[in-house]
């Protein structure tokens, strides 16, 4: 009896019905933390950096507080961390003045800094799979619904973000509106951003469905992410 109690105390994750945190997930969290800290040091426009990170300050705690109720797979955490890292880099410079965007502008002869468009596309590409995972595991969505619902949610979040972004710029810091919104003189910037997010979401679902048909497994069930796949 004493040994059983000792084992139970030594395995809190198992007692709580959770799989132990994998080394891969620890590495993902560590790398993202380093990226966020580095990009938080000396941002080009501190006030704009704060505005850009308001949603991050809300989103990350939600992931932490819901950990016991719904733990994503390592693949989903990797996808979310990669998107948040891209966002952190853009917030450091502002999207319209991101150094990587200027480099790409020179290499490809673009007429503007397209880093903001890259991140909006990445939102659909990287954040749609975690939504799909929720639909599959909690809503028991299969086939059509496991793809349709994530696509609609991704589009809804993208359009809602554009609306919230404009009001935050107006209410919190109107003088930073242009830098924060990053329109770069394009009156159709918001619509193009939403379209790119939708395209990224569609591509993510095509890859997920294609993987399922070719291998019989979800992306989160493939190495090296399989060990962090919750049951």
Wavefront OBJ file of the C-alpha trace (Angstrom):
o trace
v 0.000 0.000 0.000
v 2.805 2.425 0.932
v 4.649 1.656 -2.301
v 1.511 2.274 -4.350
v 1.009 5.646 -2.687
v 4.654 6.534 -3.277
v 4.388 5.700 -6.956
v 1.196 7.752 -7.297
v 2.888 10.751 -5.710
v 5.909 10.415 -7.983
v 3.744 10.438 -11.074
v 1.498 13.519 -10.839
v 1.006 13.740 -14.585
v -0.330 10.198 -14.774
v -2.546 10.771 -11.743
v -4.062 13.804 -13.461
v -4.734 11.767 -16.594
v -2.027 13.534 -18.591
v 0.796 12.140 -20.645
v 4.229 13.300 -19.401
v 5.693 16.339 -21.111
v 7.917 15.122 -23.927
v 11.479 16.367 -24.539
v 10.307 17.708 -27.896
v 7.614 19.855 -26.267
v 10.123 21.148 -23.714
v 12.436 22.115 -26.583
v 9.582 23.859 -28.433
v 8.665 25.882 -25.337
v 12.294 26.750 -24.604
v 13.063 27.896 -28.151
v 9.909 29.996 -28.389
v 10.635 31.602 -25.018
v 14.140 32.532 -26.186
v 12.800 33.967 -29.452
v 10.154 36.000 -27.644
v 12.621 37.395 -25.104
v 15.153 38.341 -27.793
v 12.520 40.083 -29.913
v 11.150 41.871 -26.827
v 14.529 43.529 -26.237
v 14.848 46.938 -27.867
v 11.876 46.814 -30.280
v 11.924 49.507 -32.955
v 8.687 51.052 -31.694
v 7.990 49.991 -28.080
v 4.393 51.225 -28.112
v 3.633 49.327 -31.311
v 5.341 46.227 -29.887
v 2.992 46.367 -26.900
v -0.053 46.646 -29.167
v 1.120 43.738 -31.301
v 1.543 41.556 -28.223
v -1.821 42.224 -26.563
v -3.365 39.135 -28.149
v -0.266 37.073 -27.314
v -0.622 38.080 -23.662
v -4.182 36.741 -23.797
v -3.609 33.638 -25.962
v -0.624 32.068 -24.183
v -2.225 32.145 -20.681
v -5.357 30.511 -22.137
v -3.200 27.639 -23.432
v -1.627 27.300 -19.978
v -4.900 27.431 -18.042
v -6.624 24.887 -20.308
v -3.661 22.486 -20.248
v -5.374 19.922 -18.013
v -8.689 20.026 -19.865
v -7.322 19.909 -23.383
v -3.723 19.191 -24.204
v -2.792 19.568 -27.845
v -0.400 17.239 -29.629
v 3.247 18.215 -29.948
v 2.649 18.864 -33.646
v -0.026 21.452 -32.839
v 2.165 23.100 -30.208
v 4.998 23.210 -32.730
v 2.713 24.852 -35.306
v 1.432 27.428 -32.821
v 4.936 28.204 -31.529
v 6.256 28.689 -35.059
v 3.457 31.128 -35.880
v 3.970 33.023 -32.627
v 7.713 33.234 -33.358
v 7.008 34.754 -36.784
v 4.645 37.199 -35.094
v 7.246 38.081 -32.443
v 9.814 38.870 -35.143
v 7.348 41.104 -36.957
v 6.371 42.880 -33.746
v 10.027 43.674 -33.033
v 10.346 45.758 -36.206
v 6.634 46.287 -37.052
v 5.347 44.189 -39.919
v 5.818 46.939 -42.488
v 9.509 47.342 -41.593
v 10.592 43.769 -40.863
v 14.186 43.215 -41.987
v 13.415 39.811 -43.493
v 10.646 41.401 -45.541
v 13.088 43.957 -46.953
v 15.526 41.174 -47.860
v 12.793 39.247 -49.668
v 11.674 42.461 -51.362
v 15.177 42.899 -52.801
v 15.565 39.267 -53.836
v 12.189 38.943 -55.576
v 11.766 42.532 -56.767
v 8.546 43.079 -54.828
v 7.008 46.549 -54.758
v 6.500 46.487 -50.955
v 7.542 44.715 -47.778
v 5.384 41.598 -47.806
v 6.332 40.229 -44.390
v 2.832 40.987 -43.080
v 1.316 38.969 -45.924
v 3.662 36.075 -45.152
v 2.538 36.032 -41.520
v -1.165 36.179 -42.439
v -0.666 33.219 -44.788
v 1.271 31.474 -42.019
v -1.639 32.021 -39.637
v -3.883 29.918 -41.854
v -1.160 27.372 -42.564
v 0.018 26.887 -38.988
v -3.021 27.586 -36.810
v -5.655 25.613 -38.724
v -4.344 22.194 -37.720
v -4.757 22.854 -33.973
v -8.367 23.850 -34.726
v -8.778 20.609 -36.682
v -7.440 18.687 -33.703
v -10.091 20.234 -31.437
v -12.836 19.348 -33.926
v -11.636 15.759 -34.239
v -11.126 15.091 -30.545
v -13.883 17.122 -28.892
v -16.579 17.470 -31.530
v -15.859 14.056 -33.047
v -15.832 15.645 -36.469
v -15.027 13.301 -39.317
v -14.179 13.805 -42.976
v -16.118 16.819 -44.266
v -16.696 18.513 -40.891
v -13.118 17.968 -39.745
v -12.048 20.165 -42.662
v -14.987 22.533 -43.162
v -15.242 23.713 -39.545
v -11.492 24.492 -39.163
v -11.534 26.399 -42.470
v -14.514 28.504 -41.389
v -13.038 29.116 -37.931
v -9.694 30.192 -39.398
v -11.427 32.597 -41.781
v -13.605 33.902 -38.948
v -10.622 34.518 -36.674
v -8.713 36.236 -39.478
v -11.578 38.595 -40.317
v -12.286 39.260 -36.636
v -8.629 40.092 -36.082
v -8.704 42.684 -38.862
v -11.731 44.342 -37.260
v -10.298 44.236 -33.729
v -6.932 45.445 -35.005
v -8.486 48.555 -36.555
v -10.414 49.435 -33.386
v -7.417 48.850 -31.133
v -5.395 51.219 -33.303
v -8.143 53.858 -33.097
v -8.864 53.587 -29.382
v -5.503 52.769 -27.811
v -3.011 54.664 -29.930
v -4.378 56.475 -33.020
v -0.971 58.007 -33.832
v 0.429 54.479 -34.317
v -2.401 53.401 -36.580
v -0.387 53.222 -39.811
v 2.582 51.437 -38.224
v 0.347 49.021 -36.310
v -1.948 48.160 -39.215
v 0.941 47.993 -41.699
v -1.247 48.799 -44.711
v 1.643 50.475 -46.564
v -0.806 52.561 -48.576
v -2.866 49.585 -49.812
v -6.593 50.229 -49.315
v -7.310 46.530 -49.878
v -4.714 45.368 -47.369
v -7.219 43.839 -44.916
v -9.021 41.890 -47.641
v -5.762 40.555 -49.053
v -4.629 39.510 -45.580
v -7.860 37.583 -45.010
v -7.593 35.935 -48.429
v -4.042 34.798 -47.691
v -5.092 33.405 -44.311
v -7.834 31.468 -46.073
v -5.362 30.153 -48.656
v -2.997 29.052 -45.887
v -5.838 27.295 -44.072
v -6.908 25.504 -47.254
v -3.331 24.326 -47.876
v -3.013 23.100 -44.289
v -6.183 21.025 -44.650
v -5.099 19.628 -48.018
v -1.822 18.497 -46.434
v -3.638 17.010 -43.418
v -6.170 15.105 -45.540
v -3.468 14.008 -47.970
v -1.323 12.695 -45.120
v -4.304 10.793 -43.721
v -5.056 9.142 -47.051
v -1.438 8.278 -47.865
v -0.310 7.020 -44.446
v -3.532 6.282 -42.595
v -2.368 8.632 -39.830
v -2.798 12.237 -38.840
v 0.188 14.577 -39.071
v 0.365 14.622 -35.271
v 0.767 10.842 -35.261
v 3.920 10.845 -37.395
v 7.477 10.891 -35.988
v 8.849 12.832 -34.187
v 5.480 14.108 -32.909
v 3.828 10.749 -32.199
v 5.111 10.524 -28.624
v 3.310 13.736 -27.732
v -0.017 12.669 -29.229
v -2.673 12.719 -26.460
v -5.113 9.853 -26.365
l 1 2 3 4 5 6 7 8 9 10 11 12 13 14 15 16 17 18 19 20 21 22 23 24 25 26 27 28 29 30 31 32 33 34 35 36 37 38 39 40 41 42 43 44 45 46 47 48 49 50 51 52 53 54 55 56 57 58 59 60 61 62 63 64 65 66 67 68 69 70 71 72 73 74 75 76 77 78 79 80 81 82 83 84 85 86 87 88 89 90 91 92 93 94 95 96 97 98 99 100 101 102 103 104 105 106 107 108 109 110 111 112 113 114 115 116 117 118 119 120 121 122 123 124 125 126 127 128 129 130 131 132 133 134 135 136 137 138 139 140 141 142 143 144 145 146 147 148 149 150 151 152 153 154 155 156 157 158 159 160 161 162 163 164 165 166 167 168 169 170 171 172 173 174 175 176 177 178 179 180 181 182 183 184 185 186 187 188 189 190 191 192 193 194 195 196 197 198 199 200 201 202 203 204 205 206 207 208 209 210 211 212 213 214 215 216 217 218 219 220 221 222 223 224 225 226 227 228 229 230 231
